Amino acid sequence: MNRFLIRRIIQAIPTIFGISLLSFLLMLATPGDPITTITFRPSSDPGASEILRRQLGLDQPPLVQYIYWLIGNDWTRIDVDGDGVGDIQGTRRGVLRGDLGSSIQIKRPVWDMIVERVPATLLLALPAVIVGYIVGGIIGLLAALRHQGIFDQIARIISVAGSAIPAFWLGLLLILLFSVRLDWLPMSGMRDITKTDAGFNLLESLPYMIMPVTVLSLGIIAVISRYTRIQVLEVLAQDYVRTAKSKGLSSRYINTLHVARNALIPVVTLLGGAIGFLLGGAVIVEQVFSWPGLGRLAIDAVSQRDYPVIMGSVLVSGVMYIIGLLISDLLYSLVDPRIRLE
C-alpha cells in the first residue's frame, strides 16, 4: 500500500506541472491585461503603468514568468525612470517554496483567499455527492431489476436528461420557478446578508443550498444511475446468481447480498473522482447562484485578469482532482478484497 501511494504521488507531480503550464499558456493567450483593470486608463500615465508592470513581473517573457511563479526570484533595485536610482526592490517566493503569490487586485495572499472559499465549496460538493449516490444508486438498481419495464424506461430518460441539461440553464430555471414565481427559496448567496450576525449557521444556509445542490447532484444521479444499471444487469447474468436462484433463495436475499453488493463495487470507484471534480470548483453553479466558493473565485479572477489567483485556483483544483482519483483506487481495494495494491 505504501509503495502504491508513493508511486502514485510521484506520477502525479508531472501531471500537476503539466496542468499548471497549460493553464498559464492559455491565461496569457487570452485578451486583456491586468494593468488595464488596475489603472483603468494606462495610456494616461505610461510611466506608472510601466513601473507597475515591472513590479508584477509582467514585462518578462512568458517562460520566465512561469519560472518565477514556480521558484520565485530575488530582485534588487530596478531603475525604472532612468534617473540612475533604483526604484523597486524586494523578493518573490515561488510555488515550490510554498507561496502561491498575492492577488494583483486586492493585494492579499492567494492561499488565504483559497482557504476561505474551500469550505463553501465543500458545503455544496459533499451533499451533492451524497444525494447523487443515494438517489442514483436506487434508480439504477430498480431499473435493472425491472429491466425493459416502465420504470427502466423512465430511469433511462432521467439518465440522458441529467447528462444533457446544461447546469446554468437548470439553475436559472429553478431560480425563476422557486424564487421569482413561488418565492419559496432565496435566489442566491450563502446566507441572509441583512442580518448582523456574520457567523456561519448551517440551518440558516440550508434554504440557500437546496437549488445549487440539486443542480450539482443531477449530473451525478445521471452517471451513477446509468452505471449502476449496467453493473447490476451484468451481475444478474452471472452463474452464481443463477445458482442462488436454483437453490430456492428468495429474490430479496439474492438482490441484497449478491447482486447489489457485487454490482456496487465498480460504482464506488467513481466516488473519489466525483468528489475531486466537485471540490475542484463547481464553476457554473457557483456563478449562477452567487455562491462564494472556489469556482466563483476563479471566475472573478479571470474577469479581472488576476493571474496569481487564476493559477492558484487551477493548481489547487488539479491537486484536489488527483487526490480524488487516488481515493478511488484506495476505495476499490477496500470494497473488493480480490484487489491488492502492490
Short mmCIF file of the C-alpha atoms (twelve columns), coordinates in Angstrom:
data_MODEL
# 
_entry.id   MODEL 
# 
loop_
_atom_site.group_PDB 
_atom_site.id 
_atom_site.type_symbol 
_atom_site.label_atom_id 
_atom_site.label_alt_id 
_atom_site.label_comp_id 
_atom_site.label_asym_id 
_atom_site.label_seq_id 
_atom_site.Cartn_x 
_atom_site.Cartn_y 
_atom_site.Cartn_z 
_atom_site.pdbx_PDB_model_num 
ATOM 1   C CA . MET A 1   0.000   0.000   0.000   1 
ATOM 2   C CA . ASN A 2   2.759   2.454   0.941   1 
ATOM 3   C CA . ARG A 3   4.665   1.688   -2.246  1 
ATOM 4   C CA . PHE A 4   1.496   2.247   -4.254  1 
ATOM 5   C CA . LEU A 5   0.846   5.625   -2.626  1 
ATOM 6   C CA . ILE A 6   4.418   6.771   -3.171  1 
ATOM 7   C CA . ARG A 7   4.331   5.679   -6.811  1 
ATOM 8   C CA . ARG A 8   1.042   7.456   -7.469  1 
ATOM 9   C CA . ILE A 9   2.265   10.648  -5.804  1 
ATOM 10  C CA . ILE A 10  5.400   10.623  -7.933  1 
ATOM 11  C CA . GLN A 11  3.283   10.074  -11.057 1 
ATOM 12  C CA . ALA A 12  1.038   12.980  -10.076 1 
ATOM 13  C CA . ILE A 13  3.891   15.514  -9.925  1 
ATOM 14  C CA . PRO A 14  4.425   15.872  -13.719 1 
ATOM 15  C CA . THR A 15  0.635   15.879  -14.184 1 
ATOM 16  C CA . ILE A 16  0.262   18.832  -11.846 1 
ATOM 17  C CA . PHE A 17  3.084   20.720  -13.557 1 
ATOM 18  C CA . GLY A 18  1.532   19.967  -16.944 1 
ATOM 19  C CA . ILE A 19  -1.814  21.342  -15.779 1 
ATOM 20  C CA . SER A 20  -0.188  24.485  -14.420 1 
ATOM 21  C CA . LEU A 21  1.865   25.077  -17.589 1 
ATOM 22  C CA . LEU A 22  -1.126  24.592  -19.901 1 
ATOM 23  C CA . SER A 23  -3.259  26.878  -17.752 1 
ATOM 24  C CA . PHE A 24  -0.509  29.504  -17.708 1 
ATOM 25  C CA . LEU A 25  -0.174  29.495  -21.500 1 
ATOM 26  C CA . LEU A 26  -3.947  29.674  -22.006 1 
ATOM 27  C CA . MET A 27  -4.144  32.504  -19.498 1 
ATOM 28  C CA . LEU A 28  -1.509  34.548  -21.329 1 
ATOM 29  C CA . ALA A 29  -3.179  33.843  -24.678 1 
ATOM 30  C CA . THR A 30  -6.474  35.407  -23.572 1 
ATOM 31  C CA . PRO A 31  -7.038  39.065  -24.487 1 
ATOM 32  C CA . GLY A 32  -6.727  41.663  -21.789 1 
ATOM 33  C CA . ASP A 33  -4.139  42.913  -19.341 1 
ATOM 34  C CA . PRO A 34  -4.233  43.095  -15.525 1 
ATOM 35  C CA . ILE A 35  -2.608  46.515  -15.725 1 
ATOM 36  C CA . THR A 36  -5.667  47.804  -17.562 1 
ATOM 37  C CA . THR A 37  -8.009  46.579  -14.815 1 
ATOM 38  C CA . ILE A 38  -5.863  48.238  -12.150 1 
ATOM 39  C CA . THR A 39  -5.164  51.624  -13.736 1 
ATOM 40  C CA . PHE A 40  -8.373  51.817  -15.849 1 
ATOM 41  C CA . ARG A 41  -6.601  54.187  -18.277 1 
ATOM 42  C CA . PRO A 42  -2.978  53.020  -18.603 1 
ATOM 43  C CA . SER A 43  -2.352  55.346  -21.558 1 
ATOM 44  C CA . SER A 44  -2.836  58.401  -19.325 1 
ATOM 45  C CA . ASP A 45  0.366   57.651  -17.392 1 
ATOM 46  C CA . PRO A 46  2.661   55.233  -19.259 1 
ATOM 47  C CA . GLY A 47  5.401   55.633  -16.673 1 
ATOM 48  C CA . ALA A 48  3.221   54.468  -13.788 1 
ATOM 49  C CA . SER A 49  1.945   51.559  -15.859 1 
ATOM 50  C CA . GLU A 50  5.492   50.519  -16.701 1 
ATOM 51  C CA . ILE A 51  6.541   50.637  -13.051 1 
ATOM 52  C CA . LEU A 52  3.542   48.530  -12.081 1 
ATOM 53  C CA . ARG A 53  4.220   46.079  -14.881 1 
ATOM 54  C CA . ARG A 54  7.808   45.598  -13.715 1 
ATOM 55  C CA . GLN A 55  6.728   45.261  -10.101 1 
ATOM 56  C CA . LEU A 56  4.383   42.446  -11.102 1 
ATOM 57  C CA . GLY A 57  6.937   40.809  -13.380 1 
ATOM 58  C CA . LEU A 58  4.686   41.148  -16.430 1 
ATOM 59  C CA . ASP A 59  7.475   42.667  -18.513 1 
ATOM 60  C CA . GLN A 60  9.296   39.325  -18.664 1 
ATOM 61  C CA . PRO A 61  8.887   36.654  -21.394 1 
ATOM 62  C CA . PRO A 62  6.172   34.046  -20.699 1 
ATOM 63  C CA . LEU A 63  8.653   31.277  -19.869 1 
ATOM 64  C CA . VAL A 64  10.466  33.497  -17.386 1 
ATOM 65  C CA . GLN A 65  7.161   34.464  -15.771 1 
ATOM 66  C CA . TYR A 66  6.264   30.806  -15.363 1 
ATOM 67  C CA . ILE A 67  9.654   30.005  -13.818 1 
ATOM 68  C CA . TYR A 68  9.280   32.952  -11.438 1 
ATOM 69  C CA . TRP A 69  5.845   31.633  -10.479 1 
ATOM 70  C CA . LEU A 70  7.349   28.210  -9.744  1 
ATOM 71  C CA . ILE A 71  10.611  29.007  -7.960  1 
ATOM 72  C CA . GLY A 72  10.298  32.733  -7.253  1 
ATOM 73  C CA . ASN A 73  13.011  35.286  -7.763  1 
ATOM 74  C CA . ASP A 74  15.006  37.703  -5.672  1 
ATOM 75  C CA . TRP A 75  15.031  41.056  -7.410  1 
ATOM 76  C CA . THR A 76  17.090  44.019  -6.376  1 
ATOM 77  C CA . ARG A 77  16.670  47.689  -7.199  1 
ATOM 78  C CA . ILE A 78  15.446  48.426  -10.722 1 
ATOM 79  C CA . ASP A 79  15.998  51.802  -12.350 1 
ATOM 80  C CA . VAL A 80  12.574  52.427  -13.910 1 
ATOM 81  C CA . ASP A 81  12.628  56.139  -14.670 1 
ATOM 82  C CA . GLY A 82  16.241  56.302  -15.893 1 
ATOM 83  C CA . ASP A 83  17.491  58.682  -13.185 1 
ATOM 84  C CA . GLY A 84  20.207  56.309  -12.008 1 
ATOM 85  C CA . VAL A 85  18.412  55.476  -8.773  1 
ATOM 86  C CA . GLY A 86  16.858  52.064  -8.129  1 
ATOM 87  C CA . ASP A 87  13.123  52.280  -7.675  1 
ATOM 88  C CA . ILE A 88  11.991  48.711  -6.936  1 
ATOM 89  C CA . GLN A 89  13.328  46.092  -4.583  1 
ATOM 90  C CA . GLY A 90  12.004  43.008  -2.906  1 
ATOM 91  C CA . THR A 91  11.669  39.235  -3.046  1 
ATOM 92  C CA . ARG A 92  9.174   36.951  -4.766  1 
ATOM 93  C CA . ARG A 93  8.764   33.440  -3.429  1 
ATOM 94  C CA . GLY A 94  7.539   30.651  -5.665  1 
ATOM 95  C CA . VAL A 95  5.047   27.805  -5.529  1 
ATOM 96  C CA . LEU A 96  7.810   25.296  -4.838  1 
ATOM 97  C CA . ARG A 97  8.630   27.301  -1.734  1 
ATOM 98  C CA . GLY A 98  5.024   27.194  -0.542  1 
ATOM 99  C CA . ASP A 99  3.893   30.596  -1.797  1 
ATOM 100 C CA . LEU A 100 1.089   30.985  -4.350  1 
ATOM 101 C CA . GLY A 101 1.751   34.704  -4.544  1 
ATOM 102 C CA . SER A 102 -0.554  37.619  -3.873  1 
ATOM 103 C CA . SER A 103 -3.604  38.872  -5.691  1 
ATOM 104 C CA . ILE A 104 -2.889  41.637  -8.183  1 
ATOM 105 C CA . GLN A 105 -6.208  43.305  -7.480  1 
ATOM 106 C CA . ILE A 106 -6.617  43.224  -3.705  1 
ATOM 107 C CA . LYS A 107 -3.014  42.516  -2.588  1 
ATOM 108 C CA . ARG A 108 -3.978  39.503  -0.456  1 
ATOM 109 C CA . PRO A 109 -2.154  36.150  -0.327  1 
ATOM 110 C CA . VAL A 110 -3.726  33.774  -2.811  1 
ATOM 111 C CA . TRP A 111 -3.528  30.853  -0.379  1 
ATOM 112 C CA . ASP A 112 -5.608  32.743  2.192   1 
ATOM 113 C CA . MET A 113 -8.243  33.563  -0.420  1 
ATOM 114 C CA . ILE A 114 -8.484  29.922  -1.496  1 
ATOM 115 C CA . VAL A 115 -8.688  28.614  2.067   1 
ATOM 116 C CA . GLU A 116 -11.587 30.988  2.727   1 
ATOM 117 C CA . ARG A 117 -13.517 29.674  -0.294  1 
ATOM 118 C CA . VAL A 118 -12.963 25.913  0.049   1 
ATOM 119 C CA . PRO A 119 -15.454 25.426  2.961   1 
ATOM 120 C CA . ALA A 120 -18.231 26.993  0.872   1 
ATOM 121 C CA . THR A 121 -17.465 24.626  -1.993  1 
ATOM 122 C CA . LEU A 122 -17.398 21.698  0.433   1 
ATOM 123 C CA . LEU A 123 -20.832 22.733  1.652   1 
ATOM 124 C CA . LEU A 124 -22.185 22.134  -1.858  1 
ATOM 125 C CA . ALA A 125 -19.964 19.296  -3.071  1 
ATOM 126 C CA . LEU A 126 -20.377 16.816  -0.235  1 
ATOM 127 C CA . PRO A 127 -24.213 16.942  -0.048  1 
ATOM 128 C CA . ALA A 128 -24.353 16.756  -3.865  1 
ATOM 129 C CA . VAL A 129 -22.213 13.598  -3.859  1 
ATOM 130 C CA . ILE A 130 -24.267 12.002  -1.068  1 
ATOM 131 C CA . VAL A 131 -27.596 12.783  -2.727  1 
ATOM 132 C CA . GLY A 132 -26.294 11.789  -6.158  1 
ATOM 133 C CA . TYR A 133 -25.026 8.411   -4.985  1 
ATOM 134 C CA . ILE A 134 -28.080 7.511   -2.909  1 
ATOM 135 C CA . VAL A 135 -30.679 8.570   -5.475  1 
ATOM 136 C CA . GLY A 136 -28.667 7.410   -8.487  1 
ATOM 137 C CA . GLY A 137 -27.872 4.053   -6.922  1 
ATOM 138 C CA . ILE A 138 -31.514 3.375   -6.041  1 
ATOM 139 C CA . ILE A 139 -32.730 4.384   -9.503  1 
ATOM 140 C CA . GLY A 140 -30.102 2.266   -11.252 1 
ATOM 141 C CA . LEU A 141 -30.761 -0.787  -9.067  1 
ATOM 142 C CA . LEU A 142 -34.531 -0.660  -9.506  1 
ATOM 143 C CA . ALA A 143 -34.199 -0.011  -13.239 1 
ATOM 144 C CA . ALA A 144 -32.034 -3.118  -13.680 1 
ATOM 145 C CA . LEU A 145 -34.312 -5.295  -11.546 1 
ATOM 146 C CA . ARG A 146 -37.262 -4.121  -13.667 1 
ATOM 147 C CA . HIS A 147 -35.377 -4.411  -16.940 1 
ATOM 148 C CA . GLN A 148 -37.376 -3.326  -20.012 1 
ATOM 149 C CA . GLY A 149 -40.224 -2.186  -17.768 1 
ATOM 150 C CA . ILE A 150 -41.785 1.234   -17.425 1 
ATOM 151 C CA . PHE A 151 -39.520 2.233   -14.540 1 
ATOM 152 C CA . ASP A 152 -36.474 1.198   -16.580 1 
ATOM 153 C CA . GLN A 153 -37.561 3.433   -19.443 1 
ATOM 154 C CA . ILE A 154 -38.162 6.357   -17.076 1 
ATOM 155 C CA . ALA A 155 -34.764 5.820   -15.457 1 
ATOM 156 C CA . ARG A 156 -33.037 5.866   -18.828 1 
ATOM 157 C CA . ILE A 157 -34.803 9.122   -19.714 1 
ATOM 158 C CA . ILE A 158 -33.680 10.623  -16.381 1 
ATOM 159 C CA . SER A 159 -30.122 9.493   -17.041 1 
ATOM 160 C CA . VAL A 160 -29.990 11.031  -20.512 1 
ATOM 161 C CA . ALA A 161 -31.721 14.240  -19.419 1 
ATOM 162 C CA . GLY A 162 -29.454 14.644  -16.395 1 
ATOM 163 C CA . SER A 163 -26.374 14.407  -18.601 1 
ATOM 164 C CA . ALA A 164 -27.735 16.648  -21.361 1 
ATOM 165 C CA . ILE A 165 -29.360 19.517  -19.452 1 
ATOM 166 C CA . PRO A 166 -26.887 22.417  -19.047 1 
ATOM 167 C CA . ALA A 167 -26.256 23.298  -15.421 1 
ATOM 168 C CA . PHE A 168 -26.622 27.048  -15.988 1 
ATOM 169 C CA . TRP A 169 -29.981 26.594  -17.747 1 
ATOM 170 C CA . LEU A 170 -31.358 24.355  -14.997 1 
ATOM 171 C CA . GLY A 171 -30.104 26.745  -12.328 1 
ATOM 172 C CA . LEU A 172 -31.793 29.739  -13.953 1 
ATOM 173 C CA . LEU A 173 -34.986 27.721  -14.392 1 
ATOM 174 C CA . LEU A 174 -35.050 26.795  -10.701 1 
ATOM 175 C CA . ILE A 175 -34.462 30.423  -9.738  1 
ATOM 176 C CA . LEU A 176 -37.349 31.605  -11.922 1 
ATOM 177 C CA . LEU A 177 -39.665 28.944  -10.536 1 
ATOM 178 C CA . PHE A 178 -38.869 28.685  -6.831  1 
ATOM 179 C CA . SER A 179 -37.501 32.183  -6.171  1 
ATOM 180 C CA . VAL A 180 -39.269 34.529  -8.588  1 
ATOM 181 C CA . ARG A 181 -42.638 32.836  -9.135  1 
ATOM 182 C CA . LEU A 182 -43.248 30.883  -5.932  1 
ATOM 183 C CA . ASP A 183 -40.945 32.816  -3.580  1 
ATOM 184 C CA . TRP A 184 -40.120 29.629  -1.673  1 
ATOM 185 C CA . LEU A 185 -36.330 29.749  -1.747  1 
ATOM 186 C CA . PRO A 186 -33.726 32.535  -1.691  1 
ATOM 187 C CA . MET A 187 -32.428 33.460  -5.111  1 
ATOM 188 C CA . SER A 188 -28.679 33.441  -4.476  1 
ATOM 189 C CA . GLY A 189 -25.929 33.758  -1.935  1 
ATOM 190 C CA . MET A 190 -24.995 31.666  1.070   1 
ATOM 191 C CA . ARG A 191 -26.770 33.462  3.882   1 
ATOM 192 C CA . ASP A 192 -29.008 36.406  4.648   1 
ATOM 193 C CA . ILE A 193 -26.757 39.452  4.258   1 
ATOM 194 C CA . THR A 194 -29.275 41.683  6.074   1 
ATOM 195 C CA . LYS A 195 -28.510 40.015  9.402   1 
ATOM 196 C CA . THR A 196 -25.785 41.497  11.525  1 
ATOM 197 C CA . ASP A 197 -24.506 38.124  12.759  1 
ATOM 198 C CA . ALA A 198 -21.614 37.212  10.458  1 
ATOM 199 C CA . GLY A 199 -21.125 33.718  11.916  1 
ATOM 200 C CA . PHE A 200 -21.942 30.609  9.912   1 
ATOM 201 C CA . ASN A 201 -25.206 28.832  10.669  1 
ATOM 202 C CA . LEU A 202 -25.980 25.585  8.837   1 
ATOM 203 C CA . LEU A 203 -29.736 25.807  9.384   1 
ATOM 204 C CA . GLU A 204 -29.726 29.326  8.008   1 
ATOM 205 C CA . SER A 205 -27.763 28.197  4.938   1 
ATOM 206 C CA . LEU A 206 -29.941 25.164  4.155   1 
ATOM 207 C CA . PRO A 207 -32.544 27.093  2.091   1 
ATOM 208 C CA . TYR A 208 -29.709 28.622  0.055   1 
ATOM 209 C CA . MET A 209 -28.199 25.161  -0.567  1 
ATOM 210 C CA . ILE A 210 -31.276 23.400  -1.951  1 
ATOM 211 C CA . MET A 211 -31.175 24.658  -5.535  1 
ATOM 212 C CA . PRO A 212 -27.379 24.543  -6.147  1 
ATOM 213 C CA . VAL A 213 -27.113 21.092  -4.543  1 
ATOM 214 C CA . THR A 214 -29.992 19.914  -6.740  1 
ATOM 215 C CA . VAL A 215 -28.258 21.141  -9.886  1 
ATOM 216 C CA . LEU A 216 -24.906 19.608  -8.897  1 
ATOM 217 C CA . SER A 217 -26.394 16.277  -7.841  1 
ATOM 218 C CA . LEU A 218 -28.425 15.852  -11.040 1 
ATOM 219 C CA . GLY A 219 -25.311 15.144  -13.099 1 
ATOM 220 C CA . ILE A 220 -24.070 12.640  -10.508 1 
ATOM 221 C CA . ILE A 221 -27.503 10.968  -10.402 1 
ATOM 222 C CA . ALA A 222 -27.418 10.568  -14.177 1 
ATOM 223 C CA . VAL A 223 -23.971 8.960   -14.194 1 
ATOM 224 C CA . ILE A 224 -24.455 6.747   -11.129 1 
ATOM 225 C CA . SER A 225 -27.913 5.505   -12.185 1 
ATOM 226 C CA . ARG A 226 -26.680 4.557   -15.655 1 
ATOM 227 C CA . TYR A 227 -23.515 2.917   -14.359 1 
ATOM 228 C CA . THR A 228 -25.364 1.069   -11.576 1 
ATOM 229 C CA . ARG A 229 -27.951 -0.248  -14.033 1 
ATOM 230 C CA . ILE A 230 -25.245 -1.623  -16.312 1 
ATOM 231 C CA . GLN A 231 -23.358 -3.262  -13.454 1 
ATOM 232 C CA . VAL A 232 -26.492 -4.834  -11.955 1 
ATOM 233 C CA . LEU A 233 -27.511 -6.288  -15.324 1 
ATOM 234 C CA . GLU A 234 -24.039 -7.805  -15.697 1 
ATOM 235 C CA . VAL A 235 -24.181 -9.339  -12.216 1 
ATOM 236 C CA . LEU A 236 -27.664 -10.745 -12.835 1 
ATOM 237 C CA . ALA A 237 -26.257 -12.647 -15.800 1 
ATOM 238 C CA . GLN A 238 -23.514 -14.312 -13.735 1 
ATOM 239 C CA . ASP A 239 -23.563 -18.040 -12.994 1 
ATOM 240 C CA . TYR A 240 -23.520 -17.650 -9.217  1 
ATOM 241 C CA . VAL A 241 -26.745 -15.644 -9.332  1 
ATOM 242 C CA . ARG A 242 -28.466 -18.347 -11.366 1 
ATOM 243 C CA . THR A 243 -27.115 -20.924 -8.918  1 
ATOM 244 C CA . ALA A 244 -28.515 -18.980 -5.976  1 
ATOM 245 C CA . LYS A 245 -31.917 -18.851 -7.680  1 
ATOM 246 C CA . SER A 246 -31.831 -22.576 -8.390  1 
ATOM 247 C CA . LYS A 247 -31.246 -23.248 -4.680  1 
ATOM 248 C CA . GLY A 248 -34.549 -21.543 -3.901  1 
ATOM 249 C CA . LEU A 249 -33.145 -18.436 -2.216  1 
ATOM 250 C CA . SER A 250 -35.532 -15.501 -2.067  1 
ATOM 251 C CA . SER A 251 -35.192 -12.682 -4.584  1 
ATOM 252 C CA . ARG A 252 -34.717 -10.141 -1.801  1 
ATOM 253 C CA . TYR A 253 -31.831 -12.138 -0.337  1 
ATOM 254 C CA . ILE A 254 -30.177 -12.589 -3.731  1 
ATOM 255 C CA . ASN A 255 -30.607 -8.947  -4.760  1 
ATOM 256 C CA . THR A 256 -29.291 -7.641  -1.448  1 
ATOM 257 C CA . LEU A 257 -26.325 -9.906  -0.680  1 
ATOM 258 C CA . HIS A 258 -25.267 -10.985 -4.143  1 
ATOM 259 C CA . VAL A 259 -26.439 -8.585  -6.814  1 
ATOM 260 C CA . ALA A 260 -26.292 -5.156  -5.148  1 
ATOM 261 C CA . ARG A 261 -23.143 -5.896  -3.166  1 
ATOM 262 C CA . ASN A 262 -21.115 -7.030  -6.185  1 
ATOM 263 C CA . ALA A 263 -22.581 -4.516  -8.625  1 
ATOM 264 C CA . LEU A 264 -21.772 -1.527  -6.426  1 
ATOM 265 C CA . ILE A 265 -18.051 -2.359  -6.195  1 
ATOM 266 C CA . PRO A 266 -17.169 -0.640  -9.511  1 
ATOM 267 C CA . VAL A 267 -19.618 2.175   -8.745  1 
ATOM 268 C CA . VAL A 268 -17.785 3.010   -5.514  1 
ATOM 269 C CA . THR A 269 -14.630 3.702   -7.501  1 
ATOM 270 C CA . LEU A 270 -16.334 6.703   -9.098  1 
ATOM 271 C CA . LEU A 271 -16.717 8.368   -5.699  1 
ATOM 272 C CA . GLY A 272 -13.210 9.789   -5.491  1 
ATOM 273 C CA . GLY A 273 -13.366 11.266  -8.977  1 
ATOM 274 C CA . ALA A 274 -16.764 12.844  -8.295  1 
ATOM 275 C CA . ILE A 275 -15.563 14.403  -5.055  1 
ATOM 276 C CA . GLY A 276 -12.390 15.675  -6.672  1 
ATOM 277 C CA . PHE A 277 -14.303 17.179  -9.578  1 
ATOM 278 C CA . LEU A 278 -16.798 18.977  -7.353  1 
ATOM 279 C CA . LEU A 279 -14.180 20.166  -4.872  1 
ATOM 280 C CA . GLY A 280 -12.173 21.476  -7.792  1 
ATOM 281 C CA . GLY A 281 -14.887 24.042  -8.211  1 
ATOM 282 C CA . ALA A 282 -18.445 23.834  -9.473  1 
ATOM 283 C CA . VAL A 283 -17.732 26.939  -11.511 1 
ATOM 284 C CA . ILE A 284 -21.020 27.341  -13.363 1 
ATOM 285 C CA . VAL A 285 -23.282 26.527  -10.422 1 
ATOM 286 C CA . GLU A 286 -21.429 28.823  -8.047  1 
ATOM 287 C CA . GLN A 287 -21.592 31.641  -10.563 1 
ATOM 288 C CA . VAL A 288 -25.310 31.204  -11.280 1 
ATOM 289 C CA . PHE A 289 -26.250 31.144  -7.587  1 
ATOM 290 C CA . SER A 290 -23.605 33.682  -6.479  1 
ATOM 291 C CA . TRP A 291 -22.161 31.084  -4.144  1 
ATOM 292 C CA . PRO A 292 -18.850 32.258  -2.598  1 
ATOM 293 C CA . GLY A 293 -16.866 29.132  -3.399  1 
ATOM 294 C CA . LEU A 294 -13.652 28.256  -5.189  1 
ATOM 295 C CA . GLY A 295 -15.300 28.177  -8.611  1 
ATOM 296 C CA . ARG A 296 -16.627 31.704  -8.318  1 
ATOM 297 C CA . LEU A 297 -13.244 32.885  -7.091  1 
ATOM 298 C CA . ALA A 298 -11.702 31.542  -10.291 1 
ATOM 299 C CA . ILE A 299 -14.363 33.199  -12.480 1 
ATOM 300 C CA . ASP A 300 -13.855 36.557  -10.777 1 
ATOM 301 C CA . ALA A 301 -10.091 36.220  -11.169 1 
ATOM 302 C CA . VAL A 302 -10.430 35.508  -14.883 1 
ATOM 303 C CA . SER A 303 -12.647 38.554  -15.412 1 
ATOM 304 C CA . GLN A 304 -10.132 40.745  -13.566 1 
ATOM 305 C CA . ARG A 305 -7.058  39.122  -15.182 1 
ATOM 306 C CA . ASP A 306 -5.749  38.342  -11.699 1 
ATOM 307 C CA . TYR A 307 -3.051  35.904  -12.812 1 
ATOM 308 C CA . PRO A 308 -1.828  34.666  -9.385  1 
ATOM 309 C CA . VAL A 309 -5.387  33.863  -8.256  1 
ATOM 310 C CA . ILE A 310 -6.136  32.073  -11.534 1 
ATOM 311 C CA . MET A 311 -3.008  29.946  -11.296 1 
ATOM 312 C CA . GLY A 312 -3.552  29.220  -7.620  1 
ATOM 313 C CA . SER A 313 -7.160  28.153  -8.190  1 
ATOM 314 C CA . VAL A 314 -6.217  25.898  -11.101 1 
ATOM 315 C CA . LEU A 315 -3.366  24.337  -9.147  1 
ATOM 316 C CA . VAL A 316 -5.497  23.606  -6.076  1 
ATOM 317 C CA . SER A 317 -8.336  22.264  -8.237  1 
ATOM 318 C CA . GLY A 318 -5.955  19.957  -10.082 1 
ATOM 319 C CA . VAL A 319 -4.484  18.661  -6.825  1 
ATOM 320 C CA . MET A 320 -7.981  18.020  -5.456  1 
ATOM 321 C CA . TYR A 321 -8.957  16.065  -8.539  1 
ATOM 322 C CA . ILE A 322 -5.804  13.939  -8.410  1 
ATOM 323 C CA . ILE A 323 -6.445  13.253  -4.716  1 
ATOM 324 C CA . GLY A 324 -9.980  12.209  -5.655  1 
ATOM 325 C CA . LEU A 325 -8.659  9.709   -8.191  1 
ATOM 326 C CA . LEU A 326 -6.271  8.341   -5.578  1 
ATOM 327 C CA . ILE A 327 -9.187  7.911   -3.186  1 
ATOM 328 C CA . SER A 328 -10.992 5.935   -5.903  1 
ATOM 329 C CA . ASP A 329 -8.097  3.493   -6.175  1 
ATOM 330 C CA . LEU A 330 -7.955  3.062   -2.413  1 
ATOM 331 C CA . LEU A 331 -11.715 2.522   -2.154  1 
ATOM 332 C CA . TYR A 332 -11.578 -0.108  -4.863  1 
ATOM 333 C CA . SER A 333 -9.045  -2.106  -2.848  1 
ATOM 334 C CA . LEU A 334 -11.152 -1.752  0.308   1 
ATOM 335 C CA . VAL A 335 -14.519 -2.815  -1.108  1 
ATOM 336 C CA . ASP A 336 -13.083 -5.653  -3.241  1 
ATOM 337 C CA . PRO A 337 -10.756 -7.946  -1.242  1 
ATOM 338 C CA . ARG A 338 -9.553  -9.529  -4.503  1 
ATOM 339 C CA . ILE A 339 -7.717  -6.305  -5.371  1 
ATOM 340 C CA . ARG A 340 -4.303  -5.806  -3.867  1 
ATOM 341 C CA . LEU A 341 -2.338  -2.620  -4.331  1 
ATOM 342 C CA . GLU A 342 1.263   -3.626  -4.933  1 
# 
